[in-house]
Amino acid sequence: MSKKYNHVSYLWDDQKAAGLSEVELFIYRSNILGADLRITNYGGGNTSVKITDNDPLTGEETEVMWIKGSGGDIGTLKLSGCAALYTDRLRNLEKVYKGIHMEDQMVELFNHCIFDLSSKAPSIDTPLHGFLPFKHIDHLHPDAAIAIAAAKDGEKITEELFGGKIGWVPWQRPGFDLGLQLRTCLENAAAKGIQLRGIMLGSHGLFTWADNAYDCYINTLEVIEACAEYIAQNEGKKRPIFGGAKIQSLPADQRTAQAQALAPVLRGLCSSYQSMIGHFTDDERVLQFVNSNDLEVLAPLGTSCPDHFLRTKISPLVLNFGAGDDLSDAEAVKARLLPLFEGYRAMYADYYNNCKHNNSPAMRDPNPVVILYPGVGMFTFAKDKQTARVAAEFYINAMNVMRGAEAISSYTSLPKQEAFDIEYWLLEEAKLQRMPKPKALSGRVAFVTGSGGGIGKAIAKKFAEEGACVVLNDNNAERLEEAKAEFVKLFGKDNVAAAVADVTDASTIESAMNIAALAFGGVDLVVNNAGISISKPILDHTESDWNKLYDILVKGQYLVSQAAVRVMRKQAMGGDIVNIVSKNAVVAGPNNVGYGSAKGAQAHMSRLLAAELGPDQIRVNMVNPDAVIADSNIWAGGWAEGRAKAYGITVAELPAYYAKRTLLNESILPVDIANACFALVGGLLSKSTGNAINVDGGVAAGFLR
């Protein structure tokens, strides 16, 4: 069976659903609802099912409610992400409930109702499902429904649109009392002979239900479809959408260029409290809003739905820049931006001080999450890329809500005190405190040259494992694409970007840095790893060999460092440059005049840049490997043959030869170089610059003097 909807996607597959248990159908329904962002966004909403199961203590049948657990996402929900509770115990908590002042204490009591001891922690929405008698329940945040819920005439519109079949409960923070209000709304309707098919929560979202999974799914889709169709029929009738366009967008390529130029400066300003990762979008829905006449009125109002608000803050920062303004002078741009940021921080401090309670947590980061640039698009900044991206998605939801509410009535946001009570709710604070400690490189962006394979790939992987966003780059497009696919599988698409770059070509390096700026907001950790090796006696060494070595090793390190410093200075957050040099920078050997002298130049350039960039808090250090044989391109192009000839052995004997000559009698692997790089940038050596770490198994001739 299939059904046609214009505003939501029908995704139910009878074959997939066939034979599933009631709980499995609840998971299936949840996943397909969460797959449509018009229905609910990542982490938004909640779903549940009530079943009959055997009580493990008495063996008697009892009703059990399975519900999405705290902090989960219905689109990716699994059974392990759910809470299972005795329904009767949950409802019996009403006997100890003394009023709204007990809301937070009631959440602690949910744990006494747990049926499945491996359950996820129950969420604050648990009683909202528990006090409704239906088997399958969906609580979602569809843009179209919230637009009606956030409209000035929302209750009247809901009554007329659904003929009284959708109830209305005014805004109240989620909790035990709201669950009781939902039950009361249902009972009051039943007393009038009305059988409700759902309830609209003012400014918040939608509840729908049925007694089997499929009917619940269809009921949910039909109610959302009706809301969306009503908005579509009324849109533009009173006045143009968002009051019409005030300005026009720049062409797409110019929007991208402006975003790339501005992102590092914004990132630096947003990171005054903690290091942030950026996201940019110029989605058509964003441009329609930021270019509109209504932007100045609607943006300061903030959002209505708590799920939107928690991820986007009290309101966005709107830039007063012209879309085509010259952004080439970073210091001038920063001087223009600083008063805007100071004003936003002061506004946020006033909001906190005016709304705080005696037991409120300390004020959090006062910087904006959402930054709107008319004619260009929207930036969002958060502690990691996924959170920044999701914040953008939620603010697009908020724009959709404003657009819909303005089309049918007028938009109303949460009062600031209500918003504060959500943002600084002690339960939310407790959830934040339970989050795992950030990894060492969380909030940082790593740019590793030659990371399509070998040592560079190992370094990028180590940095990603330690929490960094990584920008892979290589001059081999095919190898780079393979590496990116591997990293996406390992670390997720949010944490990886890739750029084809030739380190001898300044334009490709600049392009790669721009990709980093657009993807993550800038660059913090740069590893100059791209390299080549040629081993020949002086008379066999050609001018072409010499130029190739110096172009890739020396000029490449110079050009990449130069481009990175431009970005780092825009951010004003400091940074790290790590140069992969070599034991050959300090040890003389036969048949090595070009490679060894180029490595010596790389080493001294590292010291020179450390001296120059110290005032910027940019540290420059080097790692000196030796004989990294496994998975390394250094052995291509005749290097292995050249070194074997120099030592009077065969190529097959090289690995054992290199290991035997070390003090530790160890072979050196790419991961060993990666670990040394992490040691330099991981935080413990934050006051070290101009230094070198030897990773050669111990070669006495290579000891630094």
N, C-alpha and C positions, 0 to 999 in steps of 0.2 A: 504494500500500500504506500502511496505517496500523496502528499498534499502540496498545494501551491500557495506560497505566501510571498508578498511583495517586500516585506520589511524584516523578516527573520528567515533563517534557513531551517528547512525540515530535514533532519538528519537521521531519523529513526530507520533502522534496518531490521526488518522482521526476522531475517535469517540470523543476524547476530543476536537478537533478543531471544530467539527460540531456545527453550531449555534452560534459561537462566533462572536462578533462584530469586526470591523477592529482594534480597539484599544485593545480589549481583545486578538486578534490574535497576535498583536505586543508584548504584555506581555508574552503570551504563547511561542512565538518564542524566546524571550529573555531568558526565564527561561530554556528552553531545550538547548540552546546554552551555557549558563553559567554552565550547569550541567556537561559539558565535559571540564576538565582542559587542554586538548590538544588544545582546541579552544580558551579559555581565562581563566585567573585566577580570583580569588576573587577580586572584585572591578575593574577589568580591562575591557576596551572596552566600547562601547556605542551602543545603538540601537534606532531606531526612526520609526515613521509612520506619514504620512500626510493624513489628512481626511478633508472632508467638513462638516462644522458645522454651526449652526445659531449664528450669532453675537448677544449677549444679548443686545447690545445697539441699533442696527439698525434692527434686525430681518432678515437681509439679509444673504445669504450663504457666507461663507468665508473659506479659507483654514487654517487649524490649524495643527501644528506639535507637536506631543507628542514625548518626548525624555527622556531618563534616566536622572534624575537630578544629581546635583553635589554630589559626594561622595557615590553614590549608587553602587549596585552590580546586574548585569543582571541576575545572577542565582537565586536570591531571590527577584527580582524586583516586586513591586506591583504598582498599579496606584498612590498610595499616594507618591511613590518615584520618580514620573515623573514630568517634567515641560511641560506645554502646552502653545505654543506661536502662535500669529498671524504670519503666514509665510511671508505675504507681508510686515509687519512692520519690521520683522527681516531683510529682504532683502533690505528694504529702508534705513537701517543703513549705507549702502554703500555710500549714499549721504553725510554723515557727516564724513566718514572715511578719515583721512588725511595721513595715512601711518602707518608703523609698530611701530612707537613711541607711537601710540595711543592704542595699543593692550589692556592694562589693563583698560583704560577708556571705551572701547567698552563693556567689560563685565558688567559694571554698567548699560549700556544702554539696555542690554537684558531685564531688569526688566520692561522697557517701552513697551515690546512686549508681556507681559503675557496675555494669554487668560483666563485661569482658575486661579482665584485668590487664590485658595488653593494649587497652584503648589509648588513643591520643587524648590529651587534655580536652575536656568539653569547652566549647566556646561560649561567649556571652549570649549568643543567640539561642542557646539550648532551650530555655523555658518558652521562647516564642513558638517553638515547634511542639513542645511537650504539652501545652495547654490547649492545643487544637486537636480534635479527635480523629483527624484523617490519617490514613495509612501513609500516603505519599504527599510531601509538602515541598514546595519550592519557594525560597525567599531570594529574590534576585534584584539587581539594580539596572534594569534596562533604561537606556537614555530616554526613550519615549514615555515610559511610565513615570520616571522621575521628573520629566518636564511638566507633566500634569501635577504630580505631587508637590512640585516647587512653584507652581503657578499661584498667583494671588487668589484666583477663583477655583483652585484645584478641587476642593470638596464638591462644589456645585457641578463642575465639569464631569467629575467621576460619577456622580449620581445620574446625570443626564445621559452620559455616554453609555453606561451599562444598565440603565433602567433599574438602579438600586441593587443590582446583583454583585457589585463590588463595594464592600464596606469602606469606611474611612476612619482612621485613628490618627489624631494630630501628632505632630512631632514630639517625640520623647526619646531620650537616650536609650539604646537597647539595654535590656536587663529583665529582671524577674517581674517587675511591675508592668512592663510593656507586654509580657506574655499574658498576664491577667487581663490587660485591656483588650488584647486580641480575642480572648475567650468571651469577654463581655460583649464585644462588638458582634460576634457570631451569635450569641444567645439573644441579644436585643433584636437582631434581624429575624431570628427564628420565632420570637414572640409575636412578630408582625406577620408571620407566615411567609417570610422571605428566606429562601435557601441561597446563601451567598456562595459564589464561586471563587472569591478572593477578597483580599483587603489591601487597600492602598495606605501606606504609611506616609504621613505628611513630610515632605522634603527628603524622604529617605528611600523608599523602594516599594516592592510589591510582594504580597504573599498570594500564592495560588495552590490548589490542591486537588486531589481525587483519591479514590480508593484502589487504584492500580497505577502502575508506573506509566503506561502508555497514555491513559486518560489524563493523568497529571501533566504529562509532557504536552499533550495537545491543548489542554486548558491554558497552560502557561503561554504557548505560542499564540493562541487566539486572542488572549487578553493583550499581550504586547502588540500584536498586529493591529488590533483595534485602536490602541493608543497612538501608534505610529501613523495609521491611516487618517485618524482625526487631525493630527498635527499637519500632515501633508496637505489635507484638503483646505486647511485654514492658512497655511503659510503664504505670506506675501499679500494677503487680502487687506489687512489693516494698513500695513506699511511695508516697505522693502525689508528683506532679511537683515537684521542688525542695523536697521536704518539706512541701508545702502552703503556703497563703497565711498570712503573718504579719500583714499589713495589707491594707486594701482601697484601690483607686485612688480618687482624687477623680473626680467627673464630668468629662467631656471639656472643658467650657468652663472649669472651675476649674483643670484641669491647664494649659490654654493660658495662663490669666491668671498662674498661678504661674511658668510658664516665661518669659513676657514680662517679668515683674518681676525675675526672678533673672538672666536671661541677660547683661545688661550688666555686672553685678557680677562674675559668673564670667569674662566675657570679659576684663575689666580685670585680674583676678588671674592668668589664664592668659597674659596678654600681658606679663608682667614681663621676658621675655627677647626676644620679638619680637611684633609685632602679629599677632593671631590672628583668624580668622573662625570663627563658631560655626554649629552645626547642632543641631536638637532633634528628637527623635522620641518619641512615646508609643505606638509600635507595641505590639500586644497581647503579642508575644513578649518585648518589653522589660519591660512591666509585670508579666508573670508572674514574671520573674526578680527584678526589683528589689523586689517585694512579698513575696518568699518567705522561708521560714525558713532556707533554705540560702545566702542571699545573703552573710551574714557569713563563711561557710566557703569558698564557691567563688570569690567575687570576688578575694580576695587571692592565690589560687593562680596567676592569670594564664592565658594561653592556651597551647595546645599546638602548633598549626600555625604554622610560621615566617611564612607570609603574613599570618596574623591578627596575630601578635605585632608584626611590623615596623610595622604601621599603628595599633596600639592601645596600645603601650608595655607595660611589665612588668606593670602591673595598673591597674585603674580607681581613681578616688577616689569613695568612697561618702559621701554627705552624711548627717549626723546630724540633719537637719531633719525635723520632722513635715510630712506632706503639706499640711496646712492652716495651717501657721505664717504669721503676719502678716509679709509681706515689704515693707511700705510704707515702712519706715524704712531707706533704703539703707545709711546709716552703721552702724546696728545690725546689719544683715545682714552687712556686710563684716567687722565685728568678730567675728562668730561664725564666719565662713568663714576668716579669716586663720590661726588655729591649725591648721585642717585642711590648708590649703595649705602652711604651713610644715612640718607633719609629713610631708606627701607629698614635698616637696622634700628633706627630710632623709633620708627612706627611699630616695629615688632616688640621692642622693649616696652613701649607704652601699652600695647595690647596685653603683654604679659603682666605688667604691674597693675593695670586697671582691673584685670580679671582674676588674678591669682587668689588662692585660698591659703589659709594658715599652713596647710599640709601639702601644698602643691610642690611638685619636684622643681628643682632649680631650672632657670630658663635655659632652653636648648639653643642650638645654633641659630642666630638671628638673620642669617643670610637667606635670600630667596631660593626657592627650588625651581620655580617657573619664571623664565624671562622671555618677554614678548618683544619682537622687533618688527614693527609695522613695515610691510613691503618685502620682508625677508623670511620670517618664520618664527619658530619657538625653540629656545634652549631649555633643557632641564638638567639639573645637577644633583647628584646624590652620592652616597658612599660607595656604590658600585654601579656598573653599567646596567644591570638588569633593573635595579631600583630607579635609575634615571630614566630608562626607557618606559617603565611602567608608569612613572609619574607623568610622562608625556601622554601616554594612552589615557590616563585618568583625566588629565586636563582637557583632552579632546572630548571625553565623555561630558565633562562639565560644560564645554562650549555647546555641545549638542543639546544639553538640558536647557541652557540659557536660550538658545535659538528656538527650541520648541515652546518653552514657556512664554517667550515674547510673542510667538506667533498666535497663541490662543488666549493670552491674558497679559500678565506681566510677571517677570521673574522675581522671586524672593529667595534670599540666601539665609543661611543659619545666622541667628543673632550672634554677635561676637562672644558673649558669655557662654552660649551653648557650644560654640566651636571650641573655645578654650577648654571647657569641661570635657570635651572629647579628646583634644590633643594632649592635655595634661592629666587625663584620667589615671588614677593610681594603678588600675589594672593594666592600662597600656604601658605605663612606666615599668611595671613588674615584668611585662612581656619583653620590653626592651632590655631589661637587666638580665633576662634569661638567655638572650641571644649569645651565640658563641663568640669568643674573643676574635677580633679580626686577625687575619694572617699578616705576616710581616710586610708583605708588599700590597696589601689591600689599599685601594684608592690611588695606585700608581700605574703609570703607563710605560711599558717597555718597548723599545724600538731596537731590534737586533738585526744587523746586516748579515747577509749570507745565511739566513735562518731556514732556507728550504731544506737543509740537511746537515749532517755532520755536527761539528761543534756548535754552530749557531743555532741549530734546531734544539740541541740538548740544553743550551742556555735559555732559549725561549720557553722550553717546556718546564724547566726548573722555576723560572719566574712565574709562569702561569700557575704552577702547583702551589706557589707561595702567595697567590692572590692577585697578581698583577694582570692587567689587561695587556695583551701583547699585539704588536704590529709586526707581522712576519714580512720580510722582504728579501728578494733574491733576484738575480738577473735571468734566472731560468724559470719562465712562466709555468711550465708544466710541473716542474719539481715544487714550485711554490704552491700551486693549486692542490697538489697531493698533500703537502704539509698542512695547509689550511684545513682541508677535509679531516685530517687526523686530529688536529687541535679542536675543531668544532665538536667532534665526537667525544673528545676527552673533557673539554672544559666548557662547552656550550657556545652557541653562536654569539652571545653577547660579549664574550671576553676575547674575541679574536678578530683582527682585521689583517688584510694582506695587501701589499703593494709591490709591483714589479719595479725594481730600481737597479740602475747601474751606478755604482759608487764613483765612477769616473765622470759622470754626467750630472752637473749641478741641477739641471732642470728636472731630471727624474727623481733626484733626492728631494727637491722642493715639493714635487708632486706627492711623494710618499709621506712627507711631513704634513702636508695638507690633508691627506687621507687620515692620518692619526688625529689631527685637530678636529676633523669633522666627526670621526667615529667616537672619540673619547674626550675631546676637549684640549688635547695637547700631548706633551711627552715629558717624562721624568727621568727615565733610565735609558741611556743609549749605549749599546755595545757595538764597537767597531770590530767586527769579526771577519767580514768578507776578506778573502785572501787568495793568494796564488803562490806557488813555489816553483822555482827553477834552480836546479843544481848543476853547474857546469864549471869547468876550469876557465880561467880568465881568457884564454885564447879562443875558446869555443863559445864564449858568452857574446851574444850579438847585441847591437844597439837596440834592436826590437825587444829582446829579452829584458834589457835594462829598463826601457820605457814602460814596458808592461808591468814589471814589478813595482816601479815607483808610482805609476799611475794608480794601480789598484791599492797598494799598501799605504803609501804615503799621501798622495793626493786624495785618495778615497777617504782616508781617516780625517784629513783636513776638511774636505767638503761636507762630510756628514756631521762632523763636530760643529762646523760653522752654522749649518742649517739648524742643528739642534739648539745651539746657544741662542739663536734668534727667538725660537719658541720658548725656551726656558726663561729668557729675560722678559718676554711678554707676560708669562705667568707670575714671575717674581716669587717662585716657590722653591728655589734652589734646584738641585738635581744631581745626577751621577752620570759621568761618562767613563766607561770601562773599555780600555783598548786591549785587544788580544794581540800581544806582541810575540816574544819568543825567547827562549834561552839563547838563540843565535844573536840577539841584540847585544849580548855581553861576552859571548864565547866565540873566539875565532876558530875556524876550521877550514879545511881545504875545499875547493870547488864550490864556494858559497859567497862570492864577492857581491853579487847583486842582491840576493835575498837577505844576507846577513846585514849589509849596510842599510838596506831599506828598513829592516826591523830596528836597527839602531836609530834611524831617523824617527820611526814611530815612537820609540821609547822616549827620545828627547822631546818630541812634540808633546807627549803626555806631561812631562815635567813643566814645559813652558806654559801649557794651558792651565795646569794646576795653579801656577803662580799668577796667571792673569785672571782666572775665574773665581778665585777664592772669595773676593768681595761679593760675588753673586751667590755665594753658598752653593756653587756648583763644584762638586768634587771630581777630580780626574785621577784615576788610578789605572794600573795595568796588571794583566795576568800574563806570566811567561810560561807557556807550555813547552813541552818537548816530546817529539816522537809520539804524537797522538795518531795511532794507526787505524783503529777501528772506525768505520763509517766516516772517514774524513777525506775530503777532496784533495787534501795536500799531496796525496800519493799519486794523483793523476798527473799526466803531462811529463812523465819521465823522472820525477823527483826520486821515486824509490830506486830506480836504476842508477841515478846519479849518486845517491848517498851510498848505495851498496858498493858501487865502484870506488868511491872515496875511501871506504873502510876495508876494501879487499874481500868482501863477502858476497853471497848471492842475495837476491831480493827475498827469497824464502827465509833466509837466516836473519833478516832485519829485526822482526819483533823480538826474538830471543836476545839478539845483540843489544838492542836498546834497553831491554829490561835488565840484562845482566850488568850493564855499565852503571846502573843507578845504585845509590846507597841502600835503597829499600828493596832492590831487586823486583820492582813492580812495573807492569805495563800501564801506560796512561790512557785513559778512556775519555770520550767527550763529556761524560757526566762529571768527571773530576774537574774539568775546566768550568763546567756549569756551577759546581758547588763553590769554587773559588770566587766566581763572579757574584754569587749570592752572598757570600761572606762579606764582600765589599759594599753591597748595597742594602743589606738586610736590616741595618739599623745599629748594629753593635759597633761598627767602625765609622760612625757618622762624623767623627772628627779626624778622619784620615784622608789625606789627599797627597798626590804626588808619589804614591807608594806603589810597590810591585809585590805580587805574590807569585813565587815560583811553583809551578805544578809540573815537576819533571821526575818525580821519584827520588830526587836527591842527586844532583850532578854538581860535584864540588867546584868544578870550573865555572859553573854558572852562579855561584853564590855572589850576591850583591856586596859591594865593598863601600 
